[in-house]
Amino acid sequence: MSISQWLRGMLKGYGSTYDMALALQVREPTLNRWLNGRRIPSAPSCIKLAQATDTPVQDVMAMAYGNGESARQPA
């Protein structure tokens, strides 16, 4: 899963990009670029996203920079 797919999936829970941007502590235009796949979050932004969503940082980084799959290996 790519970072934009992950974020689009979460958008439903926020109702609007404005509300989601507020919750994630990013500007709405920045969030829109991530959602549309025009940009990927920087490493510091990935950390912020991980903290705001209670998602492991390595998973967010893998979606942004890796192969799009969870960084964790199945048990």
PDB file with SEQRES, HELIX, SHEET and CRYST1 records, atoms N, CA, C and O in Angstrom:
SEQRES   1 A   75  MET SER ILE SER GLN TRP LEU ARG GLY MET LEU LYS GLY          
SEQRES   2 A   75  TYR GLY SER THR TYR ASP MET ALA LEU ALA LEU GLN VAL          
SEQRES   3 A   75  ARG GLU PRO THR LEU ASN ARG TRP LEU ASN GLY ARG ARG          
SEQRES   4 A   75  ILE PRO SER ALA PRO SER CYS ILE LYS LEU ALA GLN ALA          
SEQRES   5 A   75  THR ASP THR PRO VAL GLN ASP VAL MET ALA MET ALA TYR          
SEQRES   6 A   75  GLY ASN GLY GLU SER ALA ARG GLN PRO ALA                      
HELIX    1 AA1 ILE A    3  TYR A   14  1                                  12    
HELIX    2 AA2 THR A   17  LEU A   24  1                                   8    
HELIX    3 AA3 GLU A   28  LEU A   35  1                                   8    
HELIX    4 AA4 ALA A   43  THR A   53  1                                  11    
HELIX    5 AA5 VAL A   57  TYR A   65  1                                   9    
CRYST1    1.000    1.000    1.000  90.00  90.00  90.00 P 1           1          
ATOM      1  N   MET A   1       0.852  -1.176   0.000  1.00  0.00           N  
ATOM      2  CA  MET A   1       0.000   0.000   0.000  1.00  0.00           C  
ATOM      3  C   MET A   1       0.896   1.236   0.000  1.00  0.00           C  
ATOM      4  O   MET A   1       1.879   1.299   0.737  1.00  0.00           O  
ATOM      5  N   SER A   2       0.554   2.198  -0.817  1.00  0.00           N  
ATOM      6  CA  SER A   2       1.323   3.440  -0.857  1.00  0.00           C  
ATOM      7  C   SER A   2       0.838   4.386   0.242  1.00  0.00           C  
ATOM      8  O   SER A   2      -0.232   4.193   0.820  1.00  0.00           O  
ATOM      9  N   ILE A   3       1.627   5.389   0.512  1.00  0.00           N  
ATOM     10  CA  ILE A   3       1.254   6.368   1.537  1.00  0.00           C  
ATOM     11  C   ILE A   3      -0.022   7.098   1.128  1.00  0.00           C  
ATOM     12  O   ILE A   3      -0.858   7.397   1.980  1.00  0.00           O  
ATOM     13  N   SER A   4      -0.185   7.388  -0.164  1.00  0.00           N  
ATOM     14  CA  SER A   4      -1.402   8.087  -0.597  1.00  0.00           C  
ATOM     15  C   SER A   4      -2.631   7.194  -0.433  1.00  0.00           C  
ATOM     16  O   SER A   4      -3.693   7.682  -0.047  1.00  0.00           O  
ATOM     17  N   GLN A   5      -2.509   5.907  -0.716  1.00  0.00           N  
ATOM     18  CA  GLN A   5      -3.636   4.984  -0.513  1.00  0.00           C  
ATOM     19  C   GLN A   5      -3.994   4.890   0.962  1.00  0.00           C  
ATOM     20  O   GLN A   5      -5.170   4.899   1.326  1.00  0.00           O  
ATOM     21  N   TRP A   6      -2.989   4.802   1.796  1.00  0.00           N  
ATOM     22  CA  TRP A   6      -3.204   4.716   3.243  1.00  0.00           C  
ATOM     23  C   TRP A   6      -3.932   5.958   3.747  1.00  0.00           C  
ATOM     24  O   TRP A   6      -4.898   5.859   4.503  1.00  0.00           O  
ATOM     25  N   LEU A   7      -3.458   7.130   3.319  1.00  0.00           N  
ATOM     26  CA  LEU A   7      -4.075   8.377   3.758  1.00  0.00           C  
ATOM     27  C   LEU A   7      -5.504   8.508   3.226  1.00  0.00           C  
ATOM     28  O   LEU A   7      -6.395   8.959   3.946  1.00  0.00           O  
ATOM     29  N   ARG A   8      -5.726   8.115   1.971  1.00  0.00           N  
ATOM     30  CA  ARG A   8      -7.085   8.179   1.417  1.00  0.00           C  
ATOM     31  C   ARG A   8      -8.029   7.269   2.194  1.00  0.00           C  
ATOM     32  O   ARG A   8      -9.189   7.619   2.410  1.00  0.00           O  
ATOM     33  N   GLY A   9      -7.545   6.117   2.613  1.00  0.00           N  
ATOM     34  CA  GLY A   9      -8.361   5.216   3.421  1.00  0.00           C  
ATOM     35  C   GLY A   9      -8.736   5.817   4.765  1.00  0.00           C  
ATOM     36  O   GLY A   9      -9.836   5.592   5.270  1.00  0.00           O  
ATOM     37  N   MET A  10      -7.814   6.582   5.342  1.00  0.00           N  
ATOM     38  CA  MET A  10      -8.086   7.213   6.635  1.00  0.00           C  
ATOM     39  C   MET A  10      -8.990   8.431   6.509  1.00  0.00           C  
ATOM     40  O   MET A  10      -9.659   8.809   7.470  1.00  0.00           O  
ATOM     41  N   LEU A  11      -9.013   9.044   5.335  1.00  0.00           N  
ATOM     42  CA  LEU A  11      -9.790  10.272   5.138  1.00  0.00           C  
ATOM     43  C   LEU A  11     -11.256  10.087   5.495  1.00  0.00           C  
ATOM     44  O   LEU A  11     -11.891  11.006   6.014  1.00  0.00           O  
ATOM     45  N   LYS A  12     -11.795   8.912   5.222  1.00  0.00           N  
ATOM     46  CA  LYS A  12     -13.209   8.642   5.518  1.00  0.00           C  
ATOM     47  C   LYS A  12     -13.535   8.886   6.987  1.00  0.00           C  
ATOM     48  O   LYS A  12     -14.631   9.338   7.318  1.00  0.00           O  
ATOM     49  N   GLY A  13     -12.600   8.592   7.851  1.00  0.00           N  
ATOM     50  CA  GLY A  13     -12.821   8.768   9.283  1.00  0.00           C  
ATOM     51  C   GLY A  13     -12.799  10.221   9.734  1.00  0.00           C  
ATOM     52  O   GLY A  13     -13.291  10.545  10.815  1.00  0.00           O  
ATOM     53  N   TYR A  14     -12.234  11.089   8.915  1.00  0.00           N  
ATOM     54  CA  TYR A  14     -12.131  12.501   9.282  1.00  0.00           C  
ATOM     55  C   TYR A  14     -13.226  13.340   8.634  1.00  0.00           C  
ATOM     56  O   TYR A  14     -13.564  14.401   9.158  1.00  0.00           O  
ATOM     57  N   GLY A  15     -13.780  12.904   7.531  1.00  0.00           N  
ATOM     58  CA  GLY A  15     -14.866  13.621   6.884  1.00  0.00           C  
ATOM     59  C   GLY A  15     -14.429  14.652   5.869  1.00  0.00           C  
ATOM     60  O   GLY A  15     -15.088  14.820   4.843  1.00  0.00           O  
ATOM     61  N   SER A  16     -13.329  15.351   6.127  1.00  0.00           N  
ATOM     62  CA  SER A  16     -12.845  16.352   5.179  1.00  0.00           C  
ATOM     63  C   SER A  16     -11.329  16.440   5.267  1.00  0.00           C  
ATOM     64  O   SER A  16     -10.726  16.073   6.276  1.00  0.00           O  
ATOM     65  N   THR A  17     -10.729  16.931   4.198  1.00  0.00           N  
ATOM     66  CA  THR A  17      -9.275  17.101   4.218  1.00  0.00           C  
ATOM     67  C   THR A  17      -8.877  18.164   5.227  1.00  0.00           C  
ATOM     68  O   THR A  17      -7.795  18.094   5.812  1.00  0.00           O  
ATOM     69  N   TYR A  18      -9.740  19.145   5.436  1.00  0.00           N  
ATOM     70  CA  TYR A  18      -9.452  20.186   6.428  1.00  0.00           C  
ATOM     71  C   TYR A  18      -9.335  19.576   7.820  1.00  0.00           C  
ATOM     72  O   TYR A  18      -8.370  19.836   8.538  1.00  0.00           O  
ATOM     73  N   ASP A  19     -10.325  18.761   8.200  1.00  0.00           N  
ATOM     74  CA  ASP A  19     -10.315  18.132   9.529  1.00  0.00           C  
ATOM     75  C   ASP A  19      -9.142  17.176   9.680  1.00  0.00           C  
ATOM     76  O   ASP A  19      -8.517  17.109  10.738  1.00  0.00           O  
ATOM     77  N   MET A  20      -8.849  16.439   8.619  1.00  0.00           N  
ATOM     78  CA  MET A  20      -7.735  15.499   8.673  1.00  0.00           C  
ATOM     79  C   MET A  20      -6.408  16.248   8.822  1.00  0.00           C  
ATOM     80  O   MET A  20      -5.552  15.847   9.611  1.00  0.00           O  
ATOM     81  N   ALA A  21      -6.238  17.332   8.068  1.00  0.00           N  
ATOM     82  CA  ALA A  21      -5.014  18.125   8.163  1.00  0.00           C  
ATOM     83  C   ALA A  21      -4.835  18.677   9.574  1.00  0.00           C  
ATOM     84  O   ALA A  21      -3.727  18.664  10.110  1.00  0.00           O  
ATOM     85  N   LEU A  22      -5.911  19.158  10.171  1.00  0.00           N  
ATOM     86  CA  LEU A  22      -5.832  19.659  11.546  1.00  0.00           C  
ATOM     87  C   LEU A  22      -5.384  18.563  12.507  1.00  0.00           C  
ATOM     88  O   LEU A  22      -4.504  18.775  13.342  1.00  0.00           O  
ATOM     89  N   ALA A  23      -5.994  17.398  12.380  1.00  0.00           N  
ATOM     90  CA  ALA A  23      -5.674  16.283  13.275  1.00  0.00           C  
ATOM     91  C   ALA A  23      -4.224  15.826  13.098  1.00  0.00           C  
ATOM     92  O   ALA A  23      -3.565  15.451  14.067  1.00  0.00           O  
ATOM     93  N   LEU A  24      -3.733  15.860  11.858  1.00  0.00           N  
ATOM     94  CA  LEU A  24      -2.367  15.404  11.577  1.00  0.00           C  
ATOM     95  C   LEU A  24      -1.331  16.510  11.733  1.00  0.00           C  
ATOM     96  O   LEU A  24      -0.131  16.272  11.595  1.00  0.00           O  
ATOM     97  N   GLN A  25      -1.798  17.708  12.018  1.00  0.00           N  
ATOM     98  CA  GLN A  25      -0.939  18.875  12.227  1.00  0.00           C  
ATOM     99  C   GLN A  25      -0.094  19.202  10.999  1.00  0.00           C  
ATOM    100  O   GLN A  25       1.108  19.451  11.097  1.00  0.00           O  
ATOM    101  N   VAL A  26      -0.757  19.193   9.837  1.00  0.00           N  
ATOM    102  CA  VAL A  26      -0.111  19.600   8.585  1.00  0.00           C  
ATOM    103  C   VAL A  26      -1.045  20.578   7.877  1.00  0.00           C  
ATOM    104  O   VAL A  26      -2.231  20.656   8.197  1.00  0.00           O  
ATOM    105  N   ARG A  27      -0.507  21.317   6.920  1.00  0.00           N  
ATOM    106  CA  ARG A  27      -1.331  22.231   6.133  1.00  0.00           C  
ATOM    107  C   ARG A  27      -2.179  21.430   5.149  1.00  0.00           C  
ATOM    108  O   ARG A  27      -1.741  20.398   4.642  1.00  0.00           O  
ATOM    109  N   GLU A  28      -3.377  21.901   4.886  1.00  0.00           N  
ATOM    110  CA  GLU A  28      -4.272  21.192   3.978  1.00  0.00           C  
ATOM    111  C   GLU A  28      -3.685  21.022   2.570  1.00  0.00           C  
ATOM    112  O   GLU A  28      -3.828  19.943   1.995  1.00  0.00           O  
ATOM    113  N   PRO A  29      -3.029  22.045   1.984  1.00  0.00           N  
ATOM    114  CA  PRO A  29      -2.428  21.825   0.655  1.00  0.00           C  
ATOM    115  C   PRO A  29      -1.367  20.722   0.666  1.00  0.00           C  
ATOM    116  O   PRO A  29      -1.239  19.972  -0.301  1.00  0.00           O  
ATOM    117  N   THR A  30      -0.619  20.628   1.745  1.00  0.00           N  
ATOM    118  CA  THR A  30       0.389  19.574   1.876  1.00  0.00           C  
ATOM    119  C   THR A  30      -0.285  18.214   1.900  1.00  0.00           C  
ATOM    120  O   THR A  30       0.131  17.295   1.194  1.00  0.00           O  
ATOM    121  N   LEU A  31      -1.323  18.085   2.710  1.00  0.00           N  
ATOM    122  CA  LEU A  31      -2.062  16.831   2.787  1.00  0.00           C  
ATOM    123  C   LEU A  31      -2.636  16.456   1.420  1.00  0.00           C  
ATOM    124  O   LEU A  31      -2.580  15.292   1.023  1.00  0.00           O  
ATOM    125  N   ASN A  32      -3.184  17.427   0.704  1.00  0.00           N  
ATOM    126  CA  ASN A  32      -3.744  17.152  -0.616  1.00  0.00           C  
ATOM    127  C   ASN A  32      -2.684  16.636  -1.583  1.00  0.00           C  
ATOM    128  O   ASN A  32      -2.968  15.749  -2.388  1.00  0.00           O  
ATOM    129  N   ARG A  33      -1.480  17.169  -1.520  1.00  0.00           N  
ATOM    130  CA  ARG A  33      -0.397  16.674  -2.382  1.00  0.00           C  
ATOM    131  C   ARG A  33      -0.052  15.231  -2.033  1.00  0.00           C  
ATOM    132  O   ARG A  33       0.226  14.431  -2.926  1.00  0.00           O  
ATOM    133  N   TRP A  34      -0.065  14.889  -0.752  1.00  0.00           N  
ATOM    134  CA  TRP A  34       0.199  13.510  -0.343  1.00  0.00           C  
ATOM    135  C   TRP A  34      -0.932  12.597  -0.807  1.00  0.00           C  
ATOM    136  O   TRP A  34      -0.687  11.506  -1.322  1.00  0.00           O  
ATOM    137  N   LEU A  35      -2.176  13.050  -0.621  1.00  0.00           N  
ATOM    138  CA  LEU A  35      -3.335  12.246  -1.006  1.00  0.00           C  
ATOM    139  C   LEU A  35      -3.355  11.971  -2.508  1.00  0.00           C  
ATOM    140  O   LEU A  35      -3.739  10.883  -2.940  1.00  0.00           O  
ATOM    141  N   ASN A  36      -2.944  12.953  -3.297  1.00  0.00           N  
ATOM    142  CA  ASN A  36      -2.964  12.821  -4.750  1.00  0.00           C  
ATOM    143  C   ASN A  36      -1.706  12.176  -5.310  1.00  0.00           C  
ATOM    144  O   ASN A  36      -1.597  11.975  -6.520  1.00  0.00           O  
ATOM    145  N   GLY A  37      -0.756  11.851  -4.442  1.00  0.00           N  
ATOM    146  CA  GLY A  37       0.462  11.194  -4.878  1.00  0.00           C  
ATOM    147  C   GLY A  37       1.451  12.100  -5.582  1.00  0.00           C  
ATOM    148  O   GLY A  37       2.392  11.616  -6.212  1.00  0.00           O  
ATOM    149  N   ARG A  38       1.253  13.415  -5.485  1.00  0.00           N  
ATOM    150  CA  ARG A  38       2.192  14.350  -6.117  1.00  0.00           C  
ATOM    151  C   ARG A  38       3.456  14.536  -5.295  1.00  0.00           C  
ATOM    152  O   ARG A  38       4.503  14.894  -5.835  1.00  0.00           O  
ATOM    153  N   ARG A  39       3.368  14.301  -4.020  1.00  0.00           N  
ATOM    154  CA  ARG A  39       4.521  14.401  -3.116  1.00  0.00           C  
ATOM    155  C   ARG A  39       4.419  13.283  -2.091  1.00  0.00           C  
ATOM    156  O   ARG A  39       3.349  12.725  -1.851  1.00  0.00           O  
ATOM    157  N   ILE A  40       5.566  12.972  -1.493  1.00  0.00           N  
ATOM    158  CA  ILE A  40       5.566  12.046  -0.361  1.00  0.00           C  
ATOM    159  C   ILE A  40       6.018  12.820   0.869  1.00  0.00           C  
ATOM    160  O   ILE A  40       6.786  13.775   0.756  1.00  0.00           O  
ATOM    161  N   PRO A  41       5.551  12.417   2.031  1.00  0.00           N  
ATOM    162  CA  PRO A  41       5.945  13.115   3.249  1.00  0.00           C  
ATOM    163  C   PRO A  41       7.452  12.977   3.500  1.00  0.00           C  
ATOM    164  O   PRO A  41       8.051  11.944   3.200  1.00  0.00           O  
ATOM    165  N   SER A  42       8.040  14.013   4.044  1.00  0.00           N  
ATOM    166  CA  SER A  42       9.437  13.959   4.465  1.00  0.00           C  
ATOM    167  C   SER A  42       9.551  12.996   5.645  1.00  0.00           C  
ATOM    168  O   SER A  42       8.544  12.592   6.227  1.00  0.00           O  
ATOM    169  N   ALA A  43      10.768  12.639   5.985  1.00  0.00           N  
ATOM    170  CA  ALA A  43      10.966  11.743   7.134  1.00  0.00           C  
ATOM    171  C   ALA A  43      10.377  12.341   8.412  1.00  0.00           C  
ATOM    172  O   ALA A  43       9.688  11.628   9.143  1.00  0.00           O  
ATOM    173  N   PRO A  44      10.624  13.641   8.717  1.00  0.00           N  
ATOM    174  CA  PRO A  44       9.998  14.203   9.920  1.00  0.00           C  
ATOM    175  C   PRO A  44       8.470  14.180   9.853  1.00  0.00           C  
ATOM    176  O   PRO A  44       7.810  13.987  10.874  1.00  0.00           O  
ATOM    177  N   SER A  45       7.907  14.374   8.661  1.00  0.00           N  
ATOM    178  CA  SER A  45       6.452  14.312   8.520  1.00  0.00           C  
ATOM    179  C   SER A  45       5.944  12.891   8.720  1.00  0.00           C  
ATOM    180  O   SER A  45       4.864  12.689   9.275  1.00  0.00           O  
ATOM    181  N   CYS A  46       6.715  11.909   8.270  1.00  0.00           N  
ATOM    182  CA  CYS A  46       6.339  10.508   8.500  1.00  0.00           C  
ATOM    183  C   CYS A  46       6.286  10.204   9.984  1.00  0.00           C  
ATOM    184  O   CYS A  46       5.400   9.484  10.444  1.00  0.00           O  
ATOM    185  N   ILE A  47       7.219  10.745  10.724  1.00  0.00           N  
ATOM    186  CA  ILE A  47       7.226  10.544  12.182  1.00  0.00           C  
ATOM    187  C   ILE A  47       5.982  11.176  12.790  1.00  0.00           C  
ATOM    188  O   ILE A  47       5.334  10.579  13.649  1.00  0.00           O  
ATOM    189  N   LYS A  48       5.647  12.392  12.341  1.00  0.00           N  
ATOM    190  CA  LYS A  48       4.454  13.082  12.832  1.00  0.00           C  
ATOM    191  C   LYS A  48       3.191  12.286  12.490  1.00  0.00           C  
ATOM    192  O   LYS A  48       2.295  12.146  13.322  1.00  0.00           O  
ATOM    193  N   LEU A  49       3.127  11.772  11.270  1.00  0.00           N  
ATOM    194  CA  LEU A  49       1.975  10.954  10.867  1.00  0.00           C  
ATOM    195  C   LEU A  49       1.854   9.705  11.730  1.00  0.00           C  
ATOM    196  O   LEU A  49       0.759   9.333  12.152  1.00  0.00           O  
ATOM    197  N   ALA A  50       2.988   9.064  11.988  1.00  0.00           N  
ATOM    198  CA  ALA A  50       2.987   7.855  12.813  1.00  0.00           C  
ATOM    199  C   ALA A  50       2.474   8.148  14.213  1.00  0.00           C  
ATOM    200  O   ALA A  50       1.660   7.400  14.754  1.00  0.00           O  
ATOM    201  N   GLN A  51       2.952   9.237  14.793  1.00  0.00           N  
ATOM    202  CA  GLN A  51       2.520   9.593  16.145  1.00  0.00           C  
ATOM    203  C   GLN A  51       1.037   9.945  16.184  1.00  0.00           C  
ATOM    204  O   GLN A  51       0.330   9.559  17.115  1.00  0.00           O  
ATOM    205  N   ALA A  52       0.566  10.672  15.180  1.00  0.00           N  
ATOM    206  CA  ALA A  52      -0.833  11.114  15.161  1.00  0.00           C  
ATOM    207  C   ALA A  52      -1.800   9.968  14.928  1.00  0.00           C  
ATOM    208  O   ALA A  52      -2.964  10.046  15.322  1.00  0.00           O  
ATOM    209  N   THR A  53      -1.327   8.900  14.286  1.00  0.00           N  
ATOM    210  CA  THR A  53      -2.220   7.789  13.943  1.00  0.00           C  
ATOM    211  C   THR A  53      -1.935   6.513  14.725  1.00  0.00           C  
ATOM    212  O   THR A  53      -2.551   5.478  14.469  1.00  0.00           O  
ATOM    213  N   ASP A  54      -1.008   6.578  15.673  1.00  0.00           N  
ATOM    214  CA  ASP A  54      -0.613   5.391  16.445  1.00  0.00           C  
ATOM    215  C   ASP A  54      -0.198   4.240  15.531  1.00  0.00           C  
ATOM    216  O   ASP A  54      -0.541   3.081  15.764  1.00  0.00           O  
ATOM    217  N   THR A  55       0.543   4.590  14.493  1.00  0.00           N  
ATOM    218  CA  THR A  55       1.067   3.622  13.535  1.00  0.00           C  
ATOM    219  C   THR A  55       2.576   3.552  13.722  1.00  0.00           C  
ATOM    220  O   THR A  55       3.212   4.593  13.884  1.00  0.00           O  
ATOM    221  N   PRO A  56       3.164   2.373  13.706  1.00  0.00           N  
ATOM    222  CA  PRO A  56       4.619   2.298  13.844  1.00  0.00           C  
ATOM    223  C   PRO A  56       5.331   3.132  12.764  1.00  0.00           C  
ATOM    224  O   PRO A  56       4.968   3.090  11.588  1.00  0.00           O  
ATOM    225  N   VAL A  57       6.334   3.875  13.187  1.00  0.00           N  
ATOM    226  CA  VAL A  57       7.081   4.746  12.270  1.00  0.00           C  
ATOM    227  C   VAL A  57       7.618   3.939  11.096  1.00  0.00           C  
ATOM    228  O   VAL A  57       7.579   4.406   9.958  1.00  0.00           O  
ATOM    229  N   GLN A  58       8.115   2.739  11.355  1.00  0.00           N  
ATOM    230  CA  GLN A  58       8.694   1.939  10.264  1.00  0.00           C  
ATOM    231  C   GLN A  58       7.651   1.595   9.213  1.00  0.00           C  
ATOM    232  O   GLN A  58       7.988   1.465   8.036  1.00  0.00           O  
ATOM    233  N   ASP A  59       6.387   1.445   9.612  1.00  0.00           N  
ATOM    234  CA  ASP A  59       5.324   1.160   8.651  1.00  0.00           C  
ATOM    235  C   ASP A  59       5.037   2.382   7.776  1.00  0.00           C  
ATOM    236  O   ASP A  59       4.872   2.263   6.562  1.00  0.00           O  
ATOM    237  N   VAL A  60       4.981   3.543   8.402  1.00  0.00           N  
ATOM    238  CA  VAL A  60       4.739   4.770   7.639  1.00  0.00           C  
ATOM    239  C   VAL A  60       5.900   5.027   6.678  1.00  0.00           C  
ATOM    240  O   VAL A  60       5.685   5.381   5.519  1.00  0.00           O  
ATOM    241  N   MET A  61       7.118   4.850   7.160  1.00  0.00           N  
ATOM    242  CA  MET A  61       8.296   5.051   6.304  1.00  0.00           C  
ATOM    243  C   MET A  61       8.301   4.063   5.140  1.00  0.00           C  
ATOM    244  O   MET A  61       8.668   4.427   4.023  1.00  0.00           O  
ATOM    245  N   ALA A  62       7.899   2.819   5.389  1.00  0.00           N  
ATOM    246  CA  ALA A  62       7.856   1.819   4.323  1.00  0.00           C  
ATOM    247  C   ALA A  62       6.820   2.197   3.272  1.00  0.00           C  
ATOM    248  O   ALA A  62       7.054   2.008   2.078  1.00  0.00           O  
ATOM    249  N   MET A  63       5.683   2.728   3.700  1.00  0.00           N  
ATOM    250  CA  MET A  63       4.670   3.143   2.731  1.00  0.00           C  
ATOM    251  C   MET A  63       5.141   4.343   1.918  1.00  0.00           C  
ATOM    252  O   MET A  63       4.827   4.458   0.733  1.00  0.00           O  
ATOM    253  N   ALA A  64       5.890   5.231   2.550  1.00  0.00           N  
ATOM    254  CA  ALA A  64       6.349   6.436   1.863  1.00  0.00           C  
ATOM    255  C   ALA A  64       7.565   6.169   0.984  1.00  0.00           C  
ATOM    256  O   ALA A  64       7.628   6.656  -0.145  1.00  0.00           O  
ATOM    257  N   TYR A  65       8.525   5.407   1.482  1.00  0.00           N  
ATOM    258  CA  TYR A  65       9.811   5.276   0.797  1.00  0.00           C  
ATOM    259  C   TYR A  65      10.158   3.866   0.357  1.00  0.00           C  
ATOM    260  O   TYR A  65      11.020   3.664  -0.498  1.00  0.00           O  
ATOM    261  N   GLY A  66       9.479   2.893   0.948  1.00  0.00           N  
ATOM    262  CA  GLY A  66       9.833   1.509   0.657  1.00  0.00           C  
ATOM    263  C   GLY A  66       9.000   0.945  -0.460  1.00  0.00           C  
ATOM    264  O   GLY A  66       8.640   1.637  -1.412  1.00  0.00           O  
ATOM    265  N   ASN A  67       8.707  -0.308  -0.326  1.00  0.00           N  
ATOM    266  CA  ASN A  67       7.962  -1.011  -1.365  1.00  0.00           C  
ATOM    267  C   ASN A  67       6.463  -0.887  -1.185  1.00  0.00           C  
ATOM    268  O   ASN A  67       5.700  -1.515  -1.920  1.00  0.00           O  
ATOM    269  N   GLY A  68       6.022  -0.084  -0.216  1.00  0.00           N  
ATOM    270  CA  GLY A  68       4.600   0.100  -0.007  1.00  0.00           C  
ATOM    271  C   GLY A  68       3.959  -0.940   0.865  1.00  0.00           C  
ATOM    272  O   GLY A  68       2.740  -0.933   1.031  1.00  0.00           O  
ATOM    273  N   GLU A  69       4.739  -1.839   1.429  1.00  0.00           N  
ATOM    274  CA  GLU A  69       4.212  -2.879   2.294  1.00  0.00           C  
ATOM    275  C   GLU A  69       4.672  -2.610   3.722  1.00  0.00           C  
ATOM    276  O   GLU A  69       5.625  -1.866   3.953  1.00  0.00           O  
ATOM    277  N   SER A  70       4.006  -3.201   4.635  1.00  0.00           N  
ATOM    278  CA  SER A  70       4.373  -3.035   6.029  1.00  0.00           C  
ATOM    279  C   SER A  70       5.822  -3.464   6.241  1.00  0.00           C  
ATOM    280  O   SER A  70       6.287  -4.451   5.672  1.00  0.00           O  
ATOM    281  N   ALA A  71       6.516  -2.701   7.067  1.00  0.00           N  
ATOM    282  CA  ALA A  71       7.905  -3.023   7.359  1.00  0.00           C  
ATOM    283  C   ALA A  71       8.009  -4.232   8.293  1.00  0.00           C  
ATOM    284  O   ALA A  71       9.060  -4.869   8.369  1.00  0.00           O  
ATOM    285  N   ARG A  72       6.932  -4.543   8.995  1.00  0.00           N  
ATOM    286  CA  ARG A  72       6.955  -5.677   9.917  1.00  0.00           C  
ATOM    287  C   ARG A  72       6.783  -6.979   9.143  1.00  0.00           C  
ATOM    288  O   ARG A  72       6.015  -7.063   8.185  1.00  0.00           O  
ATOM    289  N   GLN A  73       7.504  -7.962   9.578  1.00  0.00           N  
ATOM    290  CA  GLN A  73       7.401  -9.274   8.970  1.00  0.00           C  
ATOM    291  C   GLN A  73       6.284 -10.056   9.655  1.00  0.00           C  
ATOM    292  O   GLN A  73       6.070  -9.900  10.857  1.00  0.00           O  
ATOM    293  N   PRO A  74       5.570 -10.894   8.903  1.00  0.00           N  
ATOM    294  CA  PRO A  74       4.520 -11.692   9.549  1.00  0.00           C  
ATOM    295  C   PRO A  74       5.101 -12.629  10.590  1.00  0.00           C  
ATOM    296  O   PRO A  74       6.226 -13.111  10.453  1.00  0.00           O  
ATOM    297  N   ALA A  75       4.326 -12.879  11.623  1.00  0.00           N  
ATOM    298  CA  ALA A  75       4.805 -13.759  12.704  1.00  0.00           C  
ATOM    299  C   ALA A  75       4.823 -15.195  12.276  1.00  0.00           C  
ATOM    300  O   ALA A  75       5.197 -16.068  13.059  1.00  0.00           O  
TER     301      ALA A  75                                                      
END                                                                             
